[in-house]
């Protein structure tokens, strides 16, 4: 019945800063951008492979719980073919990236970095 994940939605605290991060640093392509005046909210649709990331802005959204184990979205993961190359690409853009680790179950390499709102983003080598 379910085919694939269509999109993930992220509410951001600073729309312009997050838009810059996702489009300039991560180089995701903008599909659509609208401002919904009645909600005082921007919605930015970004292409990532065959899926999308939606960025939303709202006036004064509450902060995310500080632990990755808190209820809700734990992290967003991007599949990469060469994790070292991707880590270096991010670091060259000033993004702090954790050391690369190995998943003991799959024996695959992975690491984490964060977006401007401290949302954990994972890189997972295919």
C-alpha positions in Angstrom: 0.0 0.0 0.0 2.7 2.5 0.9 5.2 3.2 -1.8 7.8 5.7 -0.6 8.3 8.7 1.6 7.1 11.8 -0.4 8.4 14.5 1.9 9.6 15.5 5.3 8.4 18.8 6.8 10.6 21.0 9.1 9.4 24.1 11.0 12.3 26.6 11.2 12.9 29.5 13.6 14.6 31.7 11.0 13.3 31.2 7.5 16.0 33.1 5.6 18.8 31.4 7.6 17.4 28.0 7.0 16.6 28.7 3.4 20.2 29.7 2.9 21.5 26.5 4.6 19.3 24.1 2.7 19.6 25.8 -0.7 23.2 27.2 -0.6 25.0 24.9 1.7 23.2 21.6 1.0 22.5 22.8 -2.6 18.9 21.5 -2.6 16.8 22.7 -5.6 13.8 24.9 -4.9 10.6 23.4 -6.3 8.2 26.0 -5.0 8.1 28.9 -2.5 5.0 30.6 -1.3 4.0 33.0 1.5 0.7 32.3 3.2 -0.3 35.7 4.6 -3.2 34.3 6.6 -0.8 32.1 8.5 2.2 34.5 8.4 4.1 31.6 7.1 6.5 30.7 4.3 6.5 27.2 2.7 9.5 26.2 0.7 9.5 22.9 -1.2 13.0 21.5 -1.9 13.9 18.5 -4.1 16.0 15.7 -2.7 16.3 12.7 -4.9 12.8 11.4 -5.6 11.4 13.1 -2.4 11.0 16.6 -1.0 11.8 18.5 2.2 9.3 21.2 3.1 10.5 24.2 5.2 7.8 26.1 7.1 8.1 29.3 9.0 5.6 30.4 11.7 5.6 33.3 14.1 7.5 32.2 17.3 7.4 28.4 17.0 8.2 26.5 20.2 11.7 25.1 20.6 12.5 21.5 19.8 13.1 19.3 22.9 16.9 19.1 23.5 17.3 15.4 23.4 17.4 13.3 20.2 15.5 10.6 22.1 12.5 13.0 22.7 9.2 12.1 21.1 8.9 13.2 17.5 11.3 13.2 14.6 14.7 12.0 15.8 16.7 13.0 12.7 16.6 13.2 8.9 19.1 11.0 7.0 20.7 11.5 3.6 22.1 8.6 1.7 25.5 9.3 0.2 27.9 7.3 -2.0 31.1 8.6 -0.5 30.8 9.8 3.1 34.4 11.2 3.4 33.9 13.3 0.3 30.5 14.6 1.5 31.9 15.4 5.0 34.8 17.3 3.4 32.3 19.1 1.2 30.2 20.2 4.2 33.3 21.2 6.3 34.6 23.3 3.4 31.3 25.2 3.7 31.8 25.7 7.4 29.4 23.0 8.6 30.6 21.1 11.8 30.4 17.4 11.3 30.8 14.7 13.9 33.5 12.0 13.4 32.5 9.2 11.0 31.3 6.1 12.9 30.4 2.5 11.8 27.0 1.1 12.4 27.7 -2.2 14.2 24.6 -3.9 12.7 24.9 -2.9 9.1 28.7 -2.3 9.0 27.9 1.0 7.1 29.6 4.3 7.9 27.6 7.3 9.1 27.9 10.6 10.8 25.7 13.6 11.9 25.7 17.3 11.4 23.0 19.9 12.3 20.9 22.5 10.6 20.5 26.1 11.8 17.8 25.0 14.3 20.0 22.2 15.6 17.9 19.5 13.9 20.2 16.4 13.6 20.9 15.5 10.0 22.6 12.2 9.3 24.8 11.0 6.4 24.7 7.3 5.7 27.0 5.7 3.2 25.2 3.3 0.9 
